Structures are given as C-alpha cells and as structure tokens.
Amino acid sequence: TYSLERDIRISTNQEVFKFDKCFDEKSTQKSIFEYIIPALQSFQNGINCTLFCYGQTGAGKTYTINGGWDFKSRGLIPRILEYLETTVVNKNENTSLEFSYGIINTGLLQATMI
C-alpha cells in the first residue's frame, strides 16, 4: 500500500484523479478490509457509503470484491456482510439489511455498443 502522507494523483491532459488509497499486489484481503472498517462504521451511523474499485484489466478488482474459494481469501463482500451481521443485525432482531452490488465492464459495454 502507499502512504496517505501525500495525495495520490494521476493526471491526463484533461483530468486529475485523486485517490484515497492504492493497494498493490502485496496487499491482503484482510488488510484491504481493515482499511474500509471506518466507512462501515460511518454506514452504521446512517451515512451512505460507496466502495469503488478501479484498475487495469487483470489487476484483481473482482478478486478483491468476491475473493477466493477458501475462508482466508474471502473478499470484501463476504467480509462486509459478516461484519454487518455481527455488529448490526445480531444486536437487534428488528433490523433488516439491504445490499446491492454491481459491476460495469466498460470493455464489454464498448463491444456491445458497436
């Protein structure tokens, strides 16, 4: 991972993109999940949250979200649901949780639009 001591920016001719955090190939599923726990706590306090994964094809976005087949390599979705179940749902029988998940594959969209 890269330090947040300075902004992480990527510039093109027209746009400047600012990132809160970048994870490299040495990052673990657990370390990425631990980074987003403050966002989950904000969610529990009524603040809408969005988790946005961006990267080059093959960089591991889908793997980070879904995870692998074994328990240790489970991705963000199973970890988030487990966290919310143990911190919200189990504490109040009258609590319900709605979860949505979407993937946009721009390469597929471009091929479809031709």
PyMOL commands that set and color helices and strands:
alter all, ss='L'
color gray80, all
select helices_A, chain A and resi 29-44+61-66+76-87+89-91+106-113
alter helices_A, ss='H'
color red, helices_A
select strands_A, chain A and resi 8-11+16-19
alter strands_A, ss='S'
color yellow, strands_A
deselect
rebuild
show_as cartoon
